[in-house]
Structures are given as structure tokens and as C-alpha cells.
Amino acid sequence: MRSRIRKLSGLAFVAAVLLSGAAARAQDRCMTHDEAVTWLETQFAEQAIGRGLAADGRAMFEVFVGPKGTWTLLVSTPEGGSCIIADGLDWQQLPPRPEGAFAAMTESPQPPTRSH
């Protein structure tokens, strides 16, 4: 199951880059991590609300959100380089899940099946 999740997360990353057109813009939007954080704070008052490591540990993804609904997805490497790979407007914060809901989802021994 974990390898399937890793593959899906990798595909989701590639799709996000390709579909957003960020691949062409990414070179212009890369800097050190400290520079990226400072730029997001000064330009949009955005703060990191979450982060996670890619399954292979070679990238960290962070979501930054500003008070006016702006949002940015930043990817960083262990070497300290960071690139903005997606950004947008109208961020909506979802309410927290009831306690234990996430654990119940991840403990399922069989992945859900879909019928066509």
C-alpha cells in the first residue's frame, strides 16, 4: 500500500507541475529556502501551515497561506534550494477531522475498490 501511495504522490506532483504550467515558470521562481520564506512573508504575508517529506526524502513540500486567501506550494531540496511550483487564490481551510478519523482511514487492511 505504501508503494502505491508513493507512486501516486509522485504522479500527483508531476501532474501538478505540468497542468499548472509551473514547469516553464519554475526556473524563474527558485531561490534559497530562506529567500523564498522571506519573499512569501513580505509579498503576501503568507505563513507555512503544513509541510511533508516526499517518500524518498529528496524533497520537502510546504503550503503557505496568506490572510487574503493567497496560497503557495513550495518544494525544497535537502541542499537548500526551493522552487514555487504552484500558487493561487481563494484558499479555504477545512475543519479538522474528528479525533481518530485519520487513524481509522490509514489502518484499513484492504484498499477500497471501485466498480465501474
C-alpha beads as a LAMMPS data file, in Angstrom:
LAMMPS data file: protein, C-alpha beads

116 atoms
115 bonds

1 atom types
1 bond types

-500.0 500.0 xlo xhi
-500.0 500.0 ylo yhi
-500.0 500.0 zlo zhi

Masses

1 110.0

Atoms # bond

1 1 1 0.000 0.000 0.000
2 1 1 2.833 2.404 0.868
3 1 1 4.481 1.898 -2.534
4 1 1 1.168 2.672 -4.208
5 1 1 0.849 5.866 -2.180
6 1 1 4.435 6.807 -3.090
7 1 1 3.739 6.265 -6.781
8 1 1 0.501 8.230 -6.608
9 1 1 2.138 11.108 -4.747
10 1 1 4.892 11.220 -7.369
11 1 1 2.342 11.232 -10.173
12 1 1 0.318 13.921 -8.428
13 1 1 3.422 16.097 -8.169
14 1 1 4.247 15.673 -11.867
15 1 1 0.638 16.349 -12.843
16 1 1 0.509 19.471 -10.685
17 1 1 3.638 20.851 -12.293
18 1 1 2.583 20.048 -15.836
19 1 1 -1.036 21.078 -15.542
20 1 1 -0.355 24.338 -13.763
21 1 1 2.186 25.444 -16.336
22 1 1 4.642 25.872 -13.492
23 1 1 7.337 23.856 -15.221
24 1 1 8.028 26.737 -17.575
25 1 1 7.937 29.290 -14.732
26 1 1 9.751 27.229 -12.082
27 1 1 13.242 28.314 -13.119
28 1 1 12.303 31.947 -12.521
29 1 1 10.786 31.101 -9.156
30 1 1 13.649 29.234 -7.496
31 1 1 15.822 30.591 -4.688
32 1 1 17.184 29.530 -1.328
33 1 1 14.614 28.363 1.218
34 1 1 15.235 31.378 3.440
35 1 1 14.764 33.748 0.481
36 1 1 11.523 32.015 -0.510
37 1 1 10.076 32.199 3.010
38 1 1 11.044 35.869 3.341
39 1 1 9.604 36.698 -0.079
40 1 1 6.285 34.971 0.671
41 1 1 6.049 36.751 4.020
42 1 1 6.814 40.222 2.627
43 1 1 4.845 39.998 -0.616
44 1 1 1.716 38.174 0.565
45 1 1 2.006 37.852 4.365
46 1 1 1.949 34.078 3.798
47 1 1 2.960 31.665 6.549
48 1 1 3.607 27.931 6.354
49 1 1 0.577 25.941 7.516
50 1 1 1.899 22.474 6.762
51 1 1 4.805 20.521 5.370
52 1 1 5.748 16.990 4.486
53 1 1 8.616 14.993 3.051
54 1 1 8.419 13.130 -0.217
55 1 1 8.537 9.377 0.297
56 1 1 12.126 9.174 -0.955
57 1 1 13.213 12.044 1.317
58 1 1 14.594 14.083 -1.561
59 1 1 12.046 16.898 -1.346
60 1 1 10.002 18.749 1.226
61 1 1 6.658 20.260 0.254
62 1 1 5.244 23.231 2.157
63 1 1 1.933 25.033 1.845
64 1 1 1.954 28.748 2.660
65 1 1 -1.275 30.707 3.140
66 1 1 -1.912 34.424 3.490
67 1 1 -4.689 36.311 5.301
68 1 1 -6.304 37.356 1.993
69 1 1 -6.631 33.777 0.729
70 1 1 -3.438 33.582 -1.316
71 1 1 -1.581 30.267 -1.200
72 1 1 1.738 28.890 -2.444
73 1 1 3.141 25.371 -2.797
74 1 1 6.905 25.383 -2.272
75 1 1 9.178 22.400 -2.901
76 1 1 12.645 22.329 -1.330
77 1 1 15.625 20.018 -1.623
78 1 1 17.993 18.908 1.158
79 1 1 20.643 21.128 -0.453
80 1 1 18.581 24.210 0.437
81 1 1 17.115 25.159 -2.929
82 1 1 13.404 25.921 -3.126
83 1 1 11.005 26.472 -6.025
84 1 1 7.459 27.752 -6.113
85 1 1 5.591 25.114 -8.092
86 1 1 2.027 26.372 -7.737
87 1 1 0.173 29.335 -6.308
88 1 1 -3.304 30.714 -6.304
89 1 1 -6.180 32.488 -4.634
90 1 1 -9.203 31.629 -2.516
91 1 1 -7.582 29.193 -0.076
92 1 1 -10.218 27.527 2.076
93 1 1 -9.205 25.984 5.362
94 1 1 -11.106 22.772 6.056
95 1 1 -12.296 21.974 9.577
96 1 1 -10.247 19.396 11.460
97 1 1 -11.348 15.808 11.231
98 1 1 -12.826 14.186 14.321
99 1 1 -10.170 12.635 16.533
100 1 1 -9.155 9.206 15.308
101 1 1 -10.658 9.654 11.833
102 1 1 -7.268 9.708 10.090
103 1 1 -6.010 6.693 12.029
104 1 1 -9.140 4.759 11.094
105 1 1 -8.545 5.534 7.411
106 1 1 -4.874 4.515 7.421
107 1 1 -5.370 1.295 9.392
108 1 1 -7.639 -0.272 6.786
109 1 1 -6.006 -3.565 5.705
110 1 1 -7.600 -3.557 2.253
111 1 1 -7.586 -0.541 -0.054
112 1 1 -11.041 0.462 -1.204
113 1 1 -12.102 -0.924 -4.556
114 1 1 -14.079 0.865 -7.194
115 1 1 -16.572 -0.690 -9.534
116 1 1 -17.252 0.722 -12.962

Bonds

1 1 1 2
2 1 2 3
3 1 3 4
4 1 4 5
5 1 5 6
6 1 6 7
7 1 7 8
8 1 8 9
9 1 9 10
10 1 10 11
11 1 11 12
12 1 12 13
13 1 13 14
14 1 14 15
15 1 15 16
16 1 16 17
17 1 17 18
18 1 18 19
19 1 19 20
20 1 20 21
21 1 21 22
22 1 22 23
23 1 23 24
24 1 24 25
25 1 25 26
26 1 26 27
27 1 27 28
28 1 28 29
29 1 29 30
30 1 30 31
31 1 31 32
32 1 32 33
33 1 33 34
34 1 34 35
35 1 35 36
36 1 36 37
37 1 37 38
38 1 38 39
39 1 39 40
40 1 40 41
41 1 41 42
42 1 42 43
43 1 43 44
44 1 44 45
45 1 45 46
46 1 46 47
47 1 47 48
48 1 48 49
49 1 49 50
50 1 50 51
51 1 51 52
52 1 52 53
53 1 53 54
54 1 54 55
55 1 55 56
56 1 56 57
57 1 57 58
58 1 58 59
59 1 59 60
60 1 60 61
61 1 61 62
62 1 62 63
63 1 63 64
64 1 64 65
65 1 65 66
66 1 66 67
67 1 67 68
68 1 68 69
69 1 69 70
70 1 70 71
71 1 71 72
72 1 72 73
73 1 73 74
74 1 74 75
75 1 75 76
76 1 76 77
77 1 77 78
78 1 78 79
79 1 79 80
80 1 80 81
81 1 81 82
82 1 82 83
83 1 83 84
84 1 84 85
85 1 85 86
86 1 86 87
87 1 87 88
88 1 88 89
89 1 89 90
90 1 90 91
91 1 91 92
92 1 92 93
93 1 93 94
94 1 94 95
95 1 95 96
96 1 96 97
97 1 97 98
98 1 98 99
99 1 99 100
100 1 100 101
101 1 101 102
102 1 102 103
103 1 103 104
104 1 104 105
105 1 105 106
106 1 106 107
107 1 107 108
108 1 108 109
109 1 109 110
110 1 110 111
111 1 111 112
112 1 112 113
113 1 113 114
114 1 114 115
115 1 115 116
